[in-house]
Amino acid sequence: MRLIIDAQLPSKLCEILNQLGIESIHVDQLPKGDETPDFEVSAYADDNDLIVLTKDFDFYHSHMGLDRPRRLFLVTTGNIKNRQLFDLFRTNILLIKNALNRSNFLELNNEGLIEYS
């Protein structure tokens, strides 16, 4: 399970997830950085067996309609402080790890993790 974190999420999340045992890169590490178009992020993720972690609903529509990216982890917390976001990941990390191993679509909201089949 490896993630690519989209531009709407802080690059610090990448560091935190790596510390928690989930290999992650941030879109800033791609050649075009945060200017990388969504379709290129999806293609990169699919080509490199990565799960797209994003707040961007455009990825949701693309995933549901075109199965691109193949694997999606959508954050639907609304606007919260980064500290709250990081704590939400820390609190749910075991559920997240297990779900990432078996699901193609996950959602993390203020209440916790939702796994879709």
C-alpha positions as CSV (number, residue, x, y, z in Angstrom):
1,M,0.0,0.0,0.0
2,R,1.5,3.2,-1.2
3,L,-0.1,6.6,-1.5
4,I,0.3,9.7,-3.6
5,I,-1.0,12.8,-1.8
6,D,-2.7,15.4,-3.9
7,A,-2.0,19.1,-3.8
8,Q,-4.9,20.1,-1.6
9,L,-3.4,18.2,1.3
10,P,-0.3,19.4,3.2
11,S,3.0,17.8,2.4
12,K,3.5,17.3,6.1
13,L,0.9,14.6,5.9
14,C,3.3,12.6,3.7
15,E,5.9,12.6,6.5
16,I,3.3,11.6,9.1
17,L,2.0,8.7,7.1
18,N,5.5,7.5,6.4
19,Q,6.2,7.6,10.1
20,L,3.0,5.6,10.7
21,G,4.1,2.9,8.2
22,I,2.3,3.9,5.0
23,E,4.7,4.7,2.2
24,S,3.7,8.1,0.8
25,I,4.8,10.7,-1.7
26,H,3.4,14.1,-2.3
27,V,2.4,15.4,-5.7
28,D,5.0,18.2,-5.1
29,Q,7.6,15.5,-5.8
30,L,6.4,15.0,-9.4
31,P,8.2,17.0,-12.1
32,K,5.3,19.5,-12.4
33,G,4.7,19.6,-8.7
34,D,1.3,20.9,-7.6
35,E,0.7,22.1,-11.2
36,T,0.4,18.4,-12.3
37,P,-3.0,18.0,-13.9
38,D,-5.4,15.5,-12.2
39,F,-5.3,13.1,-15.2
40,E,-1.5,12.9,-15.0
41,V,-1.7,12.3,-11.2
42,S,-4.2,9.5,-11.9
43,A,-2.0,8.0,-14.6
44,Y,1.1,8.2,-12.5
45,A,-0.8,6.5,-9.6
46,D,-2.1,3.7,-11.8
47,D,1.3,3.2,-13.5
48,N,3.1,3.0,-10.1
49,D,0.5,1.1,-8.1
50,L,-0.3,4.1,-5.9
51,I,-3.5,5.1,-4.2
52,V,-4.5,8.7,-4.7
53,L,-5.2,10.5,-1.4
54,T,-7.1,13.7,-2.1
55,K,-9.8,16.2,-1.1
56,D,-10.6,16.9,-4.7
57,F,-14.0,15.6,-5.8
58,D,-12.9,15.6,-9.5
59,F,-10.9,12.4,-8.6
60,Y,-14.1,10.9,-7.1
61,H,-16.1,11.5,-10.3
62,S,-13.2,10.2,-12.5
63,H,-12.8,7.1,-10.2
64,M,-16.6,6.3,-10.3
65,G,-17.1,7.0,-14.0
66,L,-13.8,5.9,-15.6
67,D,-12.1,3.8,-12.9
68,R,-9.3,6.4,-13.0
69,P,-7.5,6.4,-10.6
70,R,-8.1,2.7,-9.9
71,R,-7.7,3.3,-6.2
72,L,-8.9,6.4,-4.3
73,F,-8.8,7.6,-0.7
74,L,-11.0,10.7,-0.4
75,V,-10.8,13.1,2.6
76,T,-14.2,14.7,3.2
77,T,-13.5,16.6,6.4
78,G,-14.2,20.0,5.1
79,N,-11.9,22.8,6.2
80,I,-10.2,21.7,9.4
81,K,-6.8,22.7,10.9
82,N,-3.9,20.6,9.8
83,R,-3.4,19.4,13.4
84,Q,-6.9,18.0,13.4
85,L,-6.4,16.3,10.1
86,F,-3.1,14.7,11.3
87,D,-4.8,13.5,14.5
88,L,-7.7,12.0,12.5
89,F,-5.2,9.9,10.5
90,R,-3.3,8.9,13.7
91,T,-6.5,7.9,15.4
92,N,-7.7,5.8,12.5
93,I,-4.3,4.4,11.3
94,L,-5.0,0.7,12.0
95,L,-8.4,0.9,10.3
96,I,-6.8,2.8,7.4
97,K,-4.0,0.2,6.9
98,N,-6.4,-2.7,6.9
99,A,-8.8,-1.0,4.5
100,L,-6.1,0.1,2.1
101,N,-5.2,-3.6,1.7
102,R,-8.6,-4.6,0.6
103,S,-10.6,-1.7,-0.9
104,N,-10.3,0.5,-4.0
105,F,-12.3,3.4,-2.5
106,L,-12.1,4.8,1.0
107,E,-13.4,7.9,2.6
108,L,-12.1,9.6,5.7
109,N,-14.5,12.1,7.3
110,N,-14.7,13.8,10.7
111,E,-16.4,10.7,12.2
112,G,-13.8,8.2,10.9
113,L,-13.2,5.9,8.0
114,I,-15.8,4.6,5.5
115,E,-14.8,1.6,3.3
116,Y,-16.6,1.1,0.1
117,S,-16.6,-2.2,-1.8
